[in-house]
Amino acid sequence: MFNKTSSLDFLKYGEVFTDYTRNKSIHQNNYVLNATSDTITYFLKASEDIYLKVLDGIALLVITENPENKEYDEFVIHRIIKINKGFYFNFVPLGKISKIELAFINGCRIENVFLNQEYTYQRILPTLHINELIAYYYNVRNHHYSFQGESIKYWEITYVDSGTLYTTIEGKEYVLHSNDLMIYAPDQFHRQRTEDNPCSYLSIIIDMDIDLEAQKESLMNHIFKIGREAKAALDLFVQGSSTDGEHSNLLMFEALNRIVYELMTSNNEEVVKVASTPMQQNFENELLNEILLYINENVFSDFNNVEELCQRFGLSRSSLQNLFNNNLNIAPKRYILNTKLNKSKELIRESKYTISEISNLLGFSSIHYFSRRFKQEYNISPTEYANKIYKSK
């Protein structure tokens, strides 16, 4: 699953905003960069914080603290973001091209840092492609049927619906029972026969490209015990083949892709679905990211209770509590407080504001309450922490 810049993981590199107005010294339209290549040979490094947004297309931000470590984080750019000074970054288009606008203060220097080893984005491309459905038919064979064999230049899927089918491939005999499936590879000679009982089976012949040799070999010379997913795909194929509508071909190709995928990833064991589905978890992740970003964007406000979050995101108090406890192991009220306290340490280090001003900026009810919570969290008062920072400079 792709990470977006609106995810919690991005906050170590910068922040996310809805516009540039938070910083009045930012000048828009400073520079527009076209991302056209999957390969990055250099990173950008700015001497000051830099803001950016995507003007066209979808862009992947590749960012790191140290390019020599060759450990990069990747984020799909979502909303307007700020990258803190000192980080190394560049962009890859997700698609053919993307345009990114960079905005920065006057005097900001952006240098190119060339890499010892280039970075290449691995695109998500199909390793399987079914070019054509050559033929398909349902076979009903009597007892003591014997087919002397053939080899064709296409892939052939054989699925036994009922009975028992004996097939010989490259001198080895395999026995297929009801709900068993086997695939003959192109130019692979094979025979088929029955014994004392009749057998019915489905044959599907396809022209198919598979990029990886290992995947091709995983399909050959195996009897597959069909589970629920592959069986549902076979039923979908049969449904499409018996339909005269304009989308019947699309239905059959979708089913064939699902069948072959299930076989390539099969371990011949039935997969049991869990109650908490990946779709549900993805929904929770997206919702939590939106809430965390809202908290971060409103850290300079007096909101410190969960009621506002419940109203804004349409959640009950118990649902919000469960969302935070299950995913972050922390209560939402405590998370808000921690965010404000972490921001207070950052403001103290900047030495631009007094302790009283920081307390007011972060929406604490009083400087005494702020000082007490700060000391409870860090075992040092804000004033002592400021003096320690001052002496270390």
C-alpha positions in Angstrom: 0.0 0.0 0.0 1.4 3.5 -0.9 2.1 6.0 1.8 0.8 9.5 1.3 2.3 12.7 2.6 -0.9 13.0 4.7 0.2 9.9 6.6 1.7 10.0 10.1 5.0 8.7 8.8 5.7 11.9 6.8 5.6 14.2 9.9 9.3 13.4 10.7 10.2 15.2 7.4 7.8 18.1 7.5 4.2 19.2 7.7 1.0 19.2 5.5 -1.1 22.3 4.8 -4.0 23.4 2.7 -2.4 26.5 1.4 0.8 28.7 1.7 -0.8 31.4 3.8 0.7 30.1 7.0 4.0 31.6 5.9 3.5 35.1 4.5 7.1 35.3 3.2 6.6 32.4 0.8 6.5 33.4 -2.8 4.4 31.2 -5.1 5.4 30.2 -8.6 9.1 30.3 -7.8 10.0 27.1 -9.7 8.1 24.4 -11.5 9.8 21.0 -11.8 8.8 18.4 -14.4 9.2 14.8 -13.2 9.5 12.5 -16.2 11.9 9.6 -15.2 11.7 6.5 -13.1 15.4 7.0 -12.3 16.9 9.5 -9.8 20.6 10.3 -10.2 20.6 13.2 -7.7 18.7 14.6 -4.7 17.7 18.2 -4.0 18.7 19.8 -0.7 17.3 23.1 0.5 19.0 25.5 2.9 15.6 26.6 4.3 12.2 24.9 4.7 10.6 24.5 1.3 6.9 24.2 0.3 5.6 22.2 -2.7 2.4 21.0 -4.3 1.6 19.0 -7.4 0.2 21.0 -10.3 -0.3 18.2 -12.7 -0.3 14.4 -12.6 0.6 12.3 -9.5 4.1 12.5 -8.0 6.0 10.2 -5.7 8.3 12.0 -3.2 11.5 10.1 -2.5 13.1 11.5 0.6 15.9 10.6 3.1 18.0 12.0 5.9 21.2 10.6 4.4 21.5 9.4 0.8 24.7 7.5 1.5 22.7 5.0 3.6 20.5 4.2 0.6 17.4 4.0 2.8 14.7 6.1 1.2 11.1 6.8 2.2 8.5 7.1 -0.5 5.3 9.2 -0.3 2.6 10.0 -2.8 2.3 13.8 -2.6 -1.1 14.7 -1.1 -2.1 18.3 -0.4 0.5 21.1 0.1 3.5 20.0 2.1 6.5 21.6 3.8 9.8 19.8 3.7 12.1 20.8 6.6 15.5 22.1 5.6 18.4 19.6 5.5 16.5 16.6 4.0 17.4 15.1 0.6 14.5 14.6 -1.9 13.5 14.3 -5.5 10.4 13.2 -7.4 9.2 10.3 -9.7 6.1 10.6 -11.8 3.4 8.0 -11.1 2.2 7.9 -14.7 4.0 9.5 -17.6 4.7 13.0 -16.2 4.0 15.2 -13.2 4.6 18.8 -12.5 5.6 20.0 -9.0 5.6 23.6 -7.9 8.3 24.5 -5.3 7.9 27.7 -3.2 10.6 29.1 -0.8 11.8 32.3 0.9 14.2 34.6 -0.8 17.8 33.6 -0.1 17.0 29.9 0.0 19.7 27.8 -1.7 18.9 24.5 -3.4 21.8 22.3 -4.3 22.0 19.1 -6.3 23.6 16.2 -4.5 24.5 13.4 -6.9 24.2 9.8 -5.9 26.9 7.2 -6.0 24.2 4.6 -7.0 21.1 5.8 -8.8 17.6 5.2 -7.4 15.1 3.5 -9.8 11.4 3.3 -9.0 9.9 -0.1 -9.6 6.6 0.4 -11.4 3.7 -1.9 -10.8 3.3 -3.8 -14.1 1.6 -7.0 -14.9 3.8 -10.1 -14.9 0.9 -12.0 -16.5 -1.0 -11.1 -19.7 -3.6 -13.2 -21.4 -3.4 -12.3 -25.1 -6.3 -14.4 -26.4 -8.8 -17.0 -25.4 -8.2 -19.6 -28.2 -10.9 -22.1 -27.3 -12.9 -23.6 -24.5 -15.2 -26.7 -24.3 -16.8 -29.1 -21.8 -15.8 -32.7 -22.3 -17.8 -35.7 -21.2 -15.8 -39.0 -21.6 -17.1 -42.5 -21.1 -15.2 -45.2 -19.2 -12.1 -46.6 -20.9 -11.6 -43.5 -23.0 -8.1 -43.0 -24.3 -6.6 -40.0 -26.0 -3.2 -40.8 -27.6 -1.9 -37.3 -26.9 -0.8 -34.0 -28.5 1.3 -30.9 -27.9 0.1 -27.4 -28.9 1.8 -24.0 -28.7 -0.7 -22.6 -26.2 -1.4 -23.0 -22.5 -4.2 -25.5 -21.8 -6.2 -25.6 -18.5 -8.0 -28.8 -17.6 -10.4 -28.7 -14.7 -12.1 -32.0 -13.6 -15.8 -31.4 -12.7 -16.6 -35.0 -11.8 -15.0 -38.4 -12.0 -11.3 -39.2 -12.4 -9.0 -38.3 -15.2 -5.6 -39.9 -15.8 -3.1 -37.7 -17.7 0.5 -38.4 -18.6 3.0 -35.5 -19.0 6.6 -36.1 -20.1 6.3 -39.8 -19.1 4.8 -39.2 -15.7 1.2 -40.0 -14.9 -1.0 -37.8 -12.7 -4.5 -38.6 -11.4 -7.0 -35.8 -11.2 -10.2 -36.2 -9.2 -13.2 -33.9 -8.9 -12.2 -30.2 -8.3 -8.6 -30.9 -9.4 -7.0 -28.7 -12.0 -3.9 -29.0 -14.2 -2.2 -26.8 -16.7 -0.3 -28.0 -19.8 2.5 -25.6 -20.9 3.0 -24.7 -24.6 4.6 -27.5 -26.6 4.2 -29.9 -23.6 3.1 -33.3 -24.9 0.3 -34.9 -22.8 -2.1 -37.8 -22.9 -5.5 -38.3 -21.2 -7.6 -41.4 -20.3 -10.3 -42.7 -18.0 -10.7 -46.1 -16.4 -13.9 -47.8 -15.1 -15.9 -44.6 -14.6 -16.8 -41.7 -16.9 -15.3 -38.2 -16.4 -16.4 -34.7 -17.3 -13.9 -31.8 -17.4 -13.5 -28.3 -18.7 -10.7 -27.4 -21.2 -9.6 -23.8 -21.7 -6.9 -23.0 -24.2 -5.2 -19.6 -24.0 -2.3 -17.6 -25.4 -0.6 -16.2 -22.4 2.6 -14.3 -21.6 4.3 -14.7 -18.2 7.4 -12.6 -17.5 9.1 -14.5 -14.8 10.4 -18.0 -15.5 9.8 -19.0 -11.9 6.1 -18.2 -12.2 5.9 -20.3 -15.3 7.4 -23.2 -13.6 5.1 -22.9 -10.7 2.2 -23.7 -13.0 3.7 -26.7 -14.7 3.5 -30.4 -13.6 1.3 -29.7 -10.6 -2.2 -30.9 -9.6 -4.0 -28.0 -8.0 -6.6 -28.6 -5.3 -9.1 -25.9 -6.2 -10.2 -23.7 -3.2 -13.0 -21.2 -2.9 -11.3 -18.3 -4.8 -10.3 -20.3 -7.8 -13.6 -22.1 -7.9 -15.5 -18.8 -7.8 -13.3 -17.6 -10.8 -14.1 -20.8 -12.7 -17.8 -20.2 -12.1 -17.4 -16.6 -13.3 -15.8 -17.9 -16.5 -18.6 -20.3 -17.1 -21.1 -17.5 -16.5 -19.4 -15.3 -19.0 -19.2 -18.1 -21.6 -22.9 -18.7 -21.4 -23.8 -15.0 -21.7 -24.5 -13.2 -24.9 -24.1 -9.7 -23.5 -21.5 -7.2 -24.8 -19.5 -7.7 -21.6 -19.3 -11.5 -21.7 -15.7 -11.5 -23.1 -14.6 -9.1 -20.4 -16.1 -11.3 -17.8 -14.2 -14.4 -19.1 -10.9 -12.6 -19.3 -11.3 -11.3 -15.7 -12.0 -14.8 -14.6 -9.0 -16.2 -16.4 -6.7 -13.7 -14.8 -8.0 -14.5 -11.4 -7.7 -18.3 -12.0 -4.1 -18.1 -13.1 -3.2 -15.7 -10.3 -4.7 -18.0 -7.7 -2.7 -21.0 -9.2 0.6 -19.0 -9.2 0.1 -18.1 -5.5 -1.5 -21.3 -4.4 0.0 -23.5 -1.7 -2.8 -26.1 -2.2 -4.4 -25.0 1.1 -7.8 -23.4 1.6 -7.5 -19.8 2.7 -9.7 -18.8 5.6 -10.7 -15.2 5.6 -10.5 -13.3 8.8 -13.2 -11.0 10.1 -11.1 -7.9 9.9 -10.6 -7.4 6.2 -7.7 -5.5 4.5 -10.3 -3.0 3.2 -11.6 -2.3 6.7 -8.0 -1.8 8.0 -7.2 0.5 5.1 -10.3 2.6 5.9 -9.2 2.9 9.6 -5.7 3.9 8.5 -7.0 6.7 6.2 -9.4 8.0 8.8 -6.7 8.0 11.5 -4.3 9.8 9.3 -6.9 12.5 8.6 -7.5 12.9 12.4 -3.8 13.1 13.2 -3.1 15.7 10.6 -6.0 17.8 11.9 -4.5 17.6 15.4 -1.1 18.6 14.0 -2.5 21.5 12.0 -4.5 22.8 15.0 -1.8 22.5 17.5 -1.8 26.3 17.9 -5.3 26.4 19.2 -7.1 25.8 22.5 -8.8 22.6 21.4 -7.8 19.7 23.7 -10.9 17.5 24.0 -12.2 14.7 21.9 -15.7 16.1 21.4 -14.5 18.4 18.6 -12.9 15.5 16.9 -16.0 13.4 17.2 -18.2 16.1 15.7 -15.8 16.9 12.9 -15.2 13.3 11.8 -18.7 11.9 12.6 -17.5 9.4 15.2 -18.9 8.5 18.5 -16.6 8.9 21.5 -16.2 5.2 21.9 -15.4 4.7 18.2 -12.7 7.4 18.4 -11.3 5.9 21.6 -11.2 2.4 19.9 -9.5 3.9 16.8 -6.7 5.4 18.8 -6.3 2.5 21.3 -6.3 -0.2 18.6 -3.9 1.5 16.3 -1.7 3.8 18.5 -2.2 2.2 21.9 -3.0 5.7 23.3 -6.1 7.7 24.2 -6.9 10.6 21.8 -6.9 13.2 24.6 -3.4 12.0 25.6 -2.3 12.1 22.0 -3.4 15.7 21.7 -1.5 16.7 24.9 1.6 14.9 23.7 1.5 16.7 20.4 1.3 20.1 22.1 4.1 19.2 24.6 6.4 18.1 21.7 5.7 21.3 19.9 6.4 23.3 23.1 9.9 21.7 23.2 10.5 22.7 19.6 9.4 26.3 20.3 11.6 26.5 23.4 14.6 25.4 21.4 13.9 28.2 18.8 14.2 30.8 21.7 11.7 33.1 20.0 9.0 33.1 22.7 8.8 33.2 26.4 7.4 30.3 28.3 4.2 32.2 28.9 3.8 33.0 25.2 4.4 29.4 24.3 1.7 28.3 26.8 -0.7 30.8 25.2 0.2 29.8 21.6 -0.5 26.2 22.3 -3.8 26.8 23.9 -3.1 25.8 27.5 -5.5 27.1 30.1 -2.7 28.6 32.2 1.1 28.7 32.4 0.9 26.8 35.7 -1.0 23.9 34.0 1.4 23.9 31.1 4.4 23.8 33.4 3.0 21.0 35.5 2.2 18.8 32.5 5.6 19.6 30.9 7.4 18.5 34.0 5.2 15.3 34.4 6.2 14.3 30.8 9.9 15.3 30.7 10.9 15.4 34.4 12.1 18.9 34.0 10.2 22.3 34.0 10.0 24.4 30.8 12.2 27.1 32.4 14.9 24.6 33.4 14.7 23.1 29.9 15.1 26.5 28.3 18.1 27.3 30.5 19.7 24.0 29.6 19.2 24.7 25.9 20.6 28.3 26.4 23.7 27.0 28.2 24.5 24.4 25.5 24.6 27.0 22.7 
